[in-house]
Amino acid sequence: MAGGLIGSMRYANGMEKGPRRRYRYYKTDKRKEPEAEEDYTMEDFVAELVQQIEGKTQPDGSKEFPAKNCKDLKLAFPEIKDGLYHIDPNGQQRSDAFTVRCVFSGNSGAETCVEPSGMGLPEKEGDTLWWHKFEYPANSVQLEMLRMESGSVRQNFTFQCKRVQAHLRVIAADDVEMTAGKRSVLQVLHDTCSKSSDSWQDAAMEVDTPLKSRLPIADVGVFMDDVTNGEFTLQMGAVCFT
């Protein structure tokens, strides 16, 4: 699974916090900046004014002119390529815009994928359950706007295990616990963690649903029967709105 946030825990040698994903910002290249203030001409002023007007009426997904979502970018620029772009779903202020990956090459036409931005420190419940809370760059209003503009949403994650079985509890954004099964929105793609092993195994799970309030995944709880030897990592993928 490409991309995503990785959190790890190693109980043999203490707990490790997963690294935070870093983003590379793109900026518009429509206008060349004058090399010095005295080089700034009326032509530069007009070009800048045109750029400001075009950027506000037809945002290009740059840091200066974030779009509402990737679907709007595709409508405005039909030849646009997959990549990282800035969006501001609620359009309130540019300062709370964030970076997403836009996928235009798939069958959906345009997919807006929001990567997790962090993972909180594990919190223990009882003797064997460890909770991991995932954070996202979009606030609750922005996420709701993305849901309103989308028909479905999906997200997957991978649990890598060593001497730990994939006994998990997965909590949705609307606080519903999702249980894997044929009639559930949470599907197991594959699972080699069903038996404890001294070698690294993995289990991959996916949520793909029109129930848009389910995502993004908020918390994952991991049951640890053997806290002295077990090791695992959680790799949370992006939540993608179509």
Short mmCIF file of the C-alpha atoms (twelve columns), coordinates in Angstrom:
data_MODEL
# 
_entry.id   MODEL 
# 
loop_
_atom_site.group_PDB 
_atom_site.id 
_atom_site.type_symbol 
_atom_site.label_atom_id 
_atom_site.label_alt_id 
_atom_site.label_comp_id 
_atom_site.label_asym_id 
_atom_site.label_seq_id 
_atom_site.Cartn_x 
_atom_site.Cartn_y 
_atom_site.Cartn_z 
_atom_site.pdbx_PDB_model_num 
ATOM 1   C CA . MET A 1   0.000   0.000   0.000   1 
ATOM 2   C CA . ALA A 2   1.637   3.219   -1.142  1 
ATOM 3   C CA . GLY A 3   1.972   6.203   1.166   1 
ATOM 4   C CA . GLY A 4   0.218   6.443   4.501   1 
ATOM 5   C CA . LEU A 5   1.198   7.050   8.090   1 
ATOM 6   C CA . ILE A 6   3.216   4.419   9.896   1 
ATOM 7   C CA . GLY A 7   3.006   3.926   13.638  1 
ATOM 8   C CA . SER A 8   5.035   1.308   15.416  1 
ATOM 9   C CA . MET A 9   5.188   -0.324  18.835  1 
ATOM 10  C CA . ARG A 10  7.942   -2.576  20.071  1 
ATOM 11  C CA . TYR A 11  7.102   -4.005  23.462  1 
ATOM 12  C CA . ALA A 12  10.396  -5.813  23.883  1 
ATOM 13  C CA . ASN A 13  12.316  -2.491  23.947  1 
ATOM 14  C CA . GLY A 14  9.685   0.074   24.876  1 
ATOM 15  C CA . MET A 15  7.229   2.060   22.761  1 
ATOM 16  C CA . GLU A 16  8.134   4.034   19.664  1 
ATOM 17  C CA . LYS A 17  6.033   6.799   18.176  1 
ATOM 18  C CA . GLY A 18  5.534   6.660   14.406  1 
ATOM 19  C CA . PRO A 19  7.043   9.394   12.204  1 
ATOM 20  C CA . ARG A 20  4.914   12.243  10.913  1 
ATOM 21  C CA . ARG A 21  4.498   12.569  7.179   1 
ATOM 22  C CA . ARG A 22  6.114   15.646  5.604   1 
ATOM 23  C CA . TYR A 23  4.575   17.378  2.618   1 
ATOM 24  C CA . ARG A 24  6.151   19.215  -0.311  1 
ATOM 25  C CA . TYR A 25  4.269   22.323  -1.324  1 
ATOM 26  C CA . TYR A 26  3.648   23.342  -4.912  1 
ATOM 27  C CA . LYS A 27  3.197   26.963  -5.968  1 
ATOM 28  C CA . THR A 28  1.859   28.476  -9.135  1 
ATOM 29  C CA . ASP A 29  4.351   29.362  -11.865 1 
ATOM 30  C CA . LYS A 30  2.054   31.488  -14.018 1 
ATOM 31  C CA . ARG A 31  3.922   34.715  -13.315 1 
ATOM 32  C CA . LYS A 32  7.652   35.409  -13.119 1 
ATOM 33  C CA . GLU A 33  8.608   37.608  -10.174 1 
ATOM 34  C CA . PRO A 34  10.533  40.851  -10.977 1 
ATOM 35  C CA . GLU A 35  14.172  40.543  -9.898  1 
ATOM 36  C CA . ALA A 36  14.133  43.931  -8.125  1 
ATOM 37  C CA . GLU A 37  11.532  46.469  -6.996  1 
ATOM 38  C CA . GLU A 38  12.656  48.983  -9.631  1 
ATOM 39  C CA . ASP A 39  12.008  46.357  -12.325 1 
ATOM 40  C CA . TYR A 40  8.313   46.191  -11.358 1 
ATOM 41  C CA . THR A 41  6.383   47.680  -14.288 1 
ATOM 42  C CA . MET A 42  2.764   48.380  -15.123 1 
ATOM 43  C CA . GLU A 43  2.836   45.214  -17.198 1 
ATOM 44  C CA . ASP A 44  3.851   43.259  -14.088 1 
ATOM 45  C CA . PHE A 45  1.038   44.898  -12.131 1 
ATOM 46  C CA . VAL A 46  -1.526  43.967  -14.782 1 
ATOM 47  C CA . ALA A 47  -0.168  40.399  -14.989 1 
ATOM 48  C CA . GLU A 48  -0.386  40.058  -11.204 1 
ATOM 49  C CA . LEU A 49  -3.924  41.435  -11.193 1 
ATOM 50  C CA . VAL A 50  -4.964  38.988  -13.932 1 
ATOM 51  C CA . GLN A 51  -3.367  36.149  -11.975 1 
ATOM 52  C CA . GLN A 52  -5.271  37.123  -8.817  1 
ATOM 53  C CA . ILE A 53  -8.582  37.259  -10.691 1 
ATOM 54  C CA . GLU A 54  -7.978  33.945  -12.488 1 
ATOM 55  C CA . GLY A 55  -6.798  32.313  -9.285  1 
ATOM 56  C CA . LYS A 56  -9.928  33.292  -7.387  1 
ATOM 57  C CA . THR A 57  -12.372 32.396  -10.162 1 
ATOM 58  C CA . GLN A 58  -10.535 29.232  -11.237 1 
ATOM 59  C CA . PRO A 59  -8.249  27.998  -8.402  1 
ATOM 60  C CA . ASP A 60  -5.321  25.922  -9.647  1 
ATOM 61  C CA . GLY A 61  -4.609  23.947  -6.454  1 
ATOM 62  C CA . SER A 62  -1.508  25.976  -5.595  1 
ATOM 63  C CA . LYS A 63  -0.784  27.236  -2.087  1 
ATOM 64  C CA . GLU A 64  -1.930  30.699  -3.189  1 
ATOM 65  C CA . PHE A 65  -5.135  29.464  -4.838  1 
ATOM 66  C CA . PRO A 66  -6.388  26.240  -3.198  1 
ATOM 67  C CA . ALA A 67  -9.307  24.451  -4.860  1 
ATOM 68  C CA . LYS A 68  -12.376 23.022  -3.119  1 
ATOM 69  C CA . ASN A 69  -11.459 19.452  -4.069  1 
ATOM 70  C CA . CYS A 70  -9.806  17.445  -6.834  1 
ATOM 71  C CA . LYS A 71  -13.076 17.102  -8.755  1 
ATOM 72  C CA . ASP A 72  -13.219 20.890  -9.194  1 
ATOM 73  C CA . LEU A 73  -9.603  20.894  -10.391 1 
ATOM 74  C CA . LYS A 74  -10.421 18.280  -13.016 1 
ATOM 75  C CA . LEU A 75  -13.405 20.296  -14.262 1 
ATOM 76  C CA . ALA A 76  -11.334 23.480  -14.503 1 
ATOM 77  C CA . PHE A 77  -8.219  21.840  -15.985 1 
ATOM 78  C CA . PRO A 78  -9.181  18.670  -17.939 1 
ATOM 79  C CA . GLU A 79  -5.520  17.826  -18.725 1 
ATOM 80  C CA . ILE A 80  -4.355  18.064  -15.117 1 
ATOM 81  C CA . LYS A 81  -2.010  15.309  -13.857 1 
ATOM 82  C CA . ASP A 82  -2.022  13.208  -10.692 1 
ATOM 83  C CA . GLY A 83  -0.097  14.818  -7.857  1 
ATOM 84  C CA . LEU A 84  -0.118  16.901  -4.689  1 
ATOM 85  C CA . TYR A 85  -2.386  19.949  -4.602  1 
ATOM 86  C CA . HIS A 86  -3.746  22.379  -2.018  1 
ATOM 87  C CA . ILE A 87  -7.449  22.391  -1.230  1 
ATOM 88  C CA . ASP A 88  -9.739  24.358  1.078   1 
ATOM 89  C CA . PRO A 89  -13.125 22.548  1.026   1 
ATOM 90  C CA . ASN A 90  -15.033 25.149  3.045   1 
ATOM 91  C CA . GLY A 91  -13.420 28.105  1.244   1 
ATOM 92  C CA . GLN A 92  -13.311 30.197  4.412   1 
ATOM 93  C CA . GLN A 93  -9.672  31.212  4.517   1 
ATOM 94  C CA . ARG A 94  -6.544  30.226  2.671   1 
ATOM 95  C CA . SER A 95  -4.569  29.758  5.896   1 
ATOM 96  C CA . ASP A 96  -6.354  26.485  6.745   1 
ATOM 97  C CA . ALA A 97  -5.837  24.929  3.309   1 
ATOM 98  C CA . PHE A 98  -4.014  21.593  3.314   1 
ATOM 99  C CA . THR A 99  -2.290  19.268  0.896   1 
ATOM 100 C CA . VAL A 100 -3.985  16.260  -0.713  1 
ATOM 101 C CA . ARG A 101 -3.100  13.791  -3.406  1 
ATOM 102 C CA . CYS A 102 -5.357  14.078  -6.437  1 
ATOM 103 C CA . VAL A 103 -5.797  10.958  -8.563  1 
ATOM 104 C CA . PHE A 104 -7.245  11.694  -11.993 1 
ATOM 105 C CA . SER A 105 -6.039  8.595   -13.815 1 
ATOM 106 C CA . GLY A 106 -8.475  6.104   -12.246 1 
ATOM 107 C CA . ASN A 107 -11.974 5.111   -13.290 1 
ATOM 108 C CA . SER A 108 -13.568 7.540   -10.827 1 
ATOM 109 C CA . GLY A 109 -12.465 10.624  -12.758 1 
ATOM 110 C CA . ALA A 110 -11.169 12.506  -9.732  1 
ATOM 111 C CA . GLU A 111 -10.285 11.266  -6.266  1 
ATOM 112 C CA . THR A 112 -9.296  13.493  -3.326  1 
ATOM 113 C CA . CYS A 113 -6.988  11.599  -0.950  1 
ATOM 114 C CA . VAL A 114 -6.154  12.997  2.496   1 
ATOM 115 C CA . GLU A 115 -3.153  11.446  4.230   1 
ATOM 116 C CA . PRO A 116 -3.089  11.105  8.042   1 
ATOM 117 C CA . SER A 117 -0.964  13.826  9.596   1 
ATOM 118 C CA . GLY A 118 -0.079  12.113  12.846  1 
ATOM 119 C CA . MET A 119 -0.763  9.429   15.435  1 
ATOM 120 C CA . GLY A 120 -1.213  10.037  19.134  1 
ATOM 121 C CA . LEU A 121 0.701   8.155   21.787  1 
ATOM 122 C CA . PRO A 122 -0.819  4.731   22.538  1 
ATOM 123 C CA . GLU A 123 -3.306  4.645   25.405  1 
ATOM 124 C CA . LYS A 124 -3.862  1.482   27.400  1 
ATOM 125 C CA . GLU A 125 -7.320  0.189   28.288  1 
ATOM 126 C CA . GLY A 126 -7.435  -2.733  30.682  1 
ATOM 127 C CA . ASP A 127 -4.581  -5.215  30.691  1 
ATOM 128 C CA . THR A 128 -4.220  -6.039  27.007  1 
ATOM 129 C CA . LEU A 129 -5.816  -3.344  24.784  1 
ATOM 130 C CA . TRP A 130 -3.782  -0.470  23.325  1 
ATOM 131 C CA . TRP A 131 -5.578  2.370   21.497  1 
ATOM 132 C CA . HIS A 132 -4.012  4.411   18.684  1 
ATOM 133 C CA . LYS A 133 -5.701  7.681   17.611  1 
ATOM 134 C CA . PHE A 134 -5.061  9.014   14.097  1 
ATOM 135 C CA . GLU A 135 -5.035  12.693  13.187  1 
ATOM 136 C CA . TYR A 136 -5.803  14.355  9.842   1 
ATOM 137 C CA . PRO A 137 -4.970  17.814  8.449   1 
ATOM 138 C CA . ALA A 138 -8.622  18.560  7.613   1 
ATOM 139 C CA . ASN A 139 -10.858 19.857  10.383  1 
ATOM 140 C CA . SER A 140 -14.381 18.548  10.991  1 
ATOM 141 C CA . VAL A 141 -16.041 21.203  8.785   1 
ATOM 142 C CA . GLN A 142 -13.668 20.547  5.895   1 
ATOM 143 C CA . LEU A 143 -14.197 16.791  6.146   1 
ATOM 144 C CA . GLU A 144 -17.965 17.288  6.099   1 
ATOM 145 C CA . MET A 145 -17.674 19.440  2.976   1 
ATOM 146 C CA . LEU A 146 -15.623 16.715  1.281   1 
ATOM 147 C CA . ARG A 147 -18.304 14.164  2.192   1 
ATOM 148 C CA . MET A 148 -21.056 16.380  0.791   1 
ATOM 149 C CA . GLU A 149 -19.239 16.732  -2.537  1 
ATOM 150 C CA . SER A 150 -18.483 12.986  -2.826  1 
ATOM 151 C CA . GLY A 151 -20.440 9.875   -3.672  1 
ATOM 152 C CA . SER A 152 -18.298 7.388   -1.760  1 
ATOM 153 C CA . VAL A 153 -15.172 7.182   0.364   1 
ATOM 154 C CA . ARG A 154 -12.506 4.552   0.959   1 
ATOM 155 C CA . GLN A 155 -9.516  3.945   3.212   1 
ATOM 156 C CA . ASN A 156 -7.259  1.009   3.954   1 
ATOM 157 C CA . PHE A 157 -4.593  0.146   6.489   1 
ATOM 158 C CA . THR A 158 -2.022  -2.551  7.084   1 
ATOM 159 C CA . PHE A 159 -1.226  -4.243  10.390  1 
ATOM 160 C CA . GLN A 160 2.238   -5.826  10.436  1 
ATOM 161 C CA . CYS A 161 2.812   -8.296  13.219  1 
ATOM 162 C CA . LYS A 162 5.482   -10.356 14.930  1 
ATOM 163 C CA . ARG A 163 4.345   -12.683 17.704  1 
ATOM 164 C CA . VAL A 164 1.015   -10.787 17.713  1 
ATOM 165 C CA . GLN A 165 -2.299  -11.819 16.191  1 
ATOM 166 C CA . ALA A 166 -4.507  -9.320  14.337  1 
ATOM 167 C CA . HIS A 167 -7.067  -8.870  17.090  1 
ATOM 168 C CA . LEU A 168 -8.161  -5.298  16.371  1 
ATOM 169 C CA . ARG A 169 -10.924 -2.848  17.177  1 
ATOM 170 C CA . VAL A 170 -11.523 -0.205  14.500  1 
ATOM 171 C CA . ILE A 171 -13.479 2.957   15.359  1 
ATOM 172 C CA . ALA A 172 -15.002 5.094   12.604  1 
ATOM 173 C CA . ALA A 173 -15.180 8.890   12.439  1 
ATOM 174 C CA . ASP A 174 -18.792 8.734   13.686  1 
ATOM 175 C CA . ASP A 175 -17.713 6.636   16.716  1 
ATOM 176 C CA . VAL A 176 -19.165 3.413   15.290  1 
ATOM 177 C CA . GLU A 177 -17.031 0.316   15.817  1 
ATOM 178 C CA . MET A 178 -16.505 -1.480  12.501  1 
ATOM 179 C CA . THR A 179 -16.257 -5.258  12.633  1 
ATOM 180 C CA . ALA A 180 -14.794 -7.145  9.688   1 
ATOM 181 C CA . GLY A 181 -17.219 -9.424  7.873   1 
ATOM 182 C CA . LYS A 182 -19.066 -10.111 4.631   1 
ATOM 183 C CA . ARG A 183 -21.864 -7.684  5.460   1 
ATOM 184 C CA . SER A 184 -19.611 -5.084  7.036   1 
ATOM 185 C CA . VAL A 185 -18.038 -2.062  5.349   1 
ATOM 186 C CA . LEU A 186 -14.719 -3.251  6.848   1 
ATOM 187 C CA . GLN A 187 -13.249 -5.958  4.635   1 
ATOM 188 C CA . VAL A 188 -10.156 -8.098  5.227   1 
ATOM 189 C CA . LEU A 189 -8.078  -8.118  2.045   1 
ATOM 190 C CA . HIS A 190 -5.624  -10.668 3.415   1 
ATOM 191 C CA . ASP A 191 -4.427  -11.835 6.820   1 
ATOM 192 C CA . THR A 192 -1.330  -13.828 7.666   1 
ATOM 193 C CA . CYS A 193 -1.424  -12.585 11.273  1 
ATOM 194 C CA . SER A 194 -4.130  -15.079 12.207  1 
ATOM 195 C CA . LYS A 195 -1.485  -17.131 14.006  1 
ATOM 196 C CA . SER A 196 1.327   -15.796 16.147  1 
ATOM 197 C CA . SER A 197 4.699   -16.135 14.407  1 
ATOM 198 C CA . ASP A 198 8.340   -15.282 15.110  1 
ATOM 199 C CA . SER A 199 8.605   -13.801 11.614  1 
ATOM 200 C CA . TRP A 200 6.909   -10.640 10.341  1 
ATOM 201 C CA . GLN A 201 3.426   -11.170 8.892   1 
ATOM 202 C CA . ASP A 202 0.715   -8.709  7.857   1 
ATOM 203 C CA . ALA A 203 -3.013  -8.145  7.593   1 
ATOM 204 C CA . ALA A 204 -4.558  -5.604  5.205   1 
ATOM 205 C CA . MET A 205 -8.051  -4.176  5.700   1 
ATOM 206 C CA . GLU A 206 -10.182 -1.760  3.672   1 
ATOM 207 C CA . VAL A 207 -13.324 0.324   4.068   1 
ATOM 208 C CA . ASP A 208 -15.030 1.299   0.801   1 
ATOM 209 C CA . THR A 209 -18.516 2.660   1.369   1 
ATOM 210 C CA . PRO A 210 -21.203 5.199   0.427   1 
ATOM 211 C CA . LEU A 211 -21.657 5.690   4.196   1 
ATOM 212 C CA . LYS A 212 -19.358 8.697   4.098   1 
ATOM 213 C CA . SER A 213 -19.652 9.502   7.807   1 
ATOM 214 C CA . ARG A 214 -17.679 6.318   8.571   1 
ATOM 215 C CA . LEU A 215 -14.364 7.743   7.410   1 
ATOM 216 C CA . PRO A 216 -11.684 8.650   8.158   1 
ATOM 217 C CA . ILE A 217 -10.755 5.917   10.628  1 
ATOM 218 C CA . ALA A 218 -10.351 7.576   14.021  1 
ATOM 219 C CA . ASP A 219 -8.908  4.894   16.323  1 
ATOM 220 C CA . VAL A 220 -7.469  1.402   16.108  1 
ATOM 221 C CA . GLY A 221 -7.207  -0.768  19.211  1 
ATOM 222 C CA . VAL A 222 -4.720  -3.650  19.304  1 
ATOM 223 C CA . PHE A 223 -4.976  -6.549  21.751  1 
ATOM 224 C CA . MET A 224 -1.591  -7.642  23.084  1 
ATOM 225 C CA . ASP A 225 -1.617  -11.003 24.875  1 
ATOM 226 C CA . ASP A 226 2.157   -11.067 25.346  1 
ATOM 227 C CA . VAL A 227 3.469   -7.593  26.204  1 
ATOM 228 C CA . THR A 228 7.060   -8.746  26.602  1 
ATOM 229 C CA . ASN A 229 7.778   -10.087 23.101  1 
ATOM 230 C CA . GLY A 230 5.095   -8.849  20.707  1 
ATOM 231 C CA . GLU A 231 5.844   -6.272  18.017  1 
ATOM 232 C CA . PHE A 232 3.648   -4.605  15.428  1 
ATOM 233 C CA . THR A 233 3.268   -1.588  13.160  1 
ATOM 234 C CA . LEU A 234 0.133   0.169   11.911  1 
ATOM 235 C CA . GLN A 235 0.324   1.766   8.474   1 
ATOM 236 C CA . MET A 236 -2.747  3.936   7.922   1 
ATOM 237 C CA . GLY A 237 -3.520  4.850   4.325   1 
ATOM 238 C CA . ALA A 238 -5.120  7.989   2.953   1 
ATOM 239 C CA . VAL A 239 -8.877  8.524   3.103   1 
ATOM 240 C CA . CYS A 240 -10.011 9.037   -0.497  1 
ATOM 241 C CA . PHE A 241 -13.212 10.844  -1.493  1 
ATOM 242 C CA . THR A 242 -14.689 10.129  -4.936  1 
# 
